[in-house]
Amino acid sequence: MCLTPEALALFLNLLNPDIIEAESGQITIHATANKAVWVLTGDHWCTDAPDQDKAARL
């Protein structure tokens, strides 16, 4: 799943800032069940968190 920088910023603004860790080119969200790592890929931010969640349920 990939988002534009603007869409990711809107999403992050909905979250508690205490669970967000940012470094150059990477944003990690420490959620209750898992963590989601967003990586800057070109001009979009991408994560494989939905695929990881799906695999964990199988």
Secondary structure per residue as TSV (DSSP state, phi and psi in degrees):
chain	resnum	aa	ss	phi	psi
A	1	M	-	360.0	133.0
A	2	C	E	-127.9	147.4
A	3	L	E	-131.5	153.4
A	4	T	-	-70.7	160.1
A	5	P	H	-56.6	-36.8
A	6	E	H	-66.8	-43.1
A	7	A	H	-66.7	-39.9
A	8	L	H	-65.0	-40.4
A	9	A	H	-61.3	-42.1
A	10	L	H	-60.9	-44.5
A	11	F	H	-61.8	-47.5
A	12	L	H	-63.4	-31.6
A	13	N	T	-67.3	-16.6
A	14	L	T	-83.6	-14.8
A	15	L	S	-97.3	160.5
A	16	N	-	-69.3	123.3
A	17	P	G	-60.8	-20.2
A	18	D	G	-67.4	-19.9
A	19	I	G	-97.8	3.7
A	20	I	E	-106.3	129.1
A	21	E	E	-122.8	126.5
A	22	A	E	-123.5	139.3
A	23	E	E	-142.7	174.3
A	24	S	T	-56.5	115.5
A	25	G	T	78.7	5.8
A	26	Q	E	-150.5	136.7
A	27	I	E	-127.5	127.9
A	28	T	E	-113.8	129.7
A	29	I	E	-108.8	117.5
A	30	H	E	-91.1	86.1
A	31	A	-	-80.0	174.2
A	32	T	S	-61.3	-48.7
A	33	A	S	-89.8	-34.0
A	34	N	-	-148.3	-175.3
A	35	K	E	-121.6	148.0
A	36	A	E	-116.7	125.6
A	37	V	E	-107.2	121.7
A	38	W	E	-102.6	130.5
A	39	V	E	-121.3	135.1
A	40	L	E	-72.3	120.2
A	41	T	E	-126.5	100.1
A	42	G	T	68.3	-118.4
A	43	D	T	-109.5	17.1
A	44	H	E	-128.5	158.9
A	45	W	E	-104.7	127.2
A	46	C	E	-124.3	149.3
A	47	T	-	-141.5	152.7
A	48	D	-	-107.6	17.4
A	49	A	H	-56.2	-42.6
A	50	P	H	-60.8	-37.9
A	51	D	H	-67.5	-38.9
A	52	Q	H	-64.5	-41.3
A	53	D	H	-63.7	-42.8
A	54	K	H	-62.4	-44.8
A	55	A	H	-64.1	-36.5
A	56	A	H	-67.5	-28.1
A	57	R	H	-80.0	-18.3
A	58	L	-	-81.7	360.0
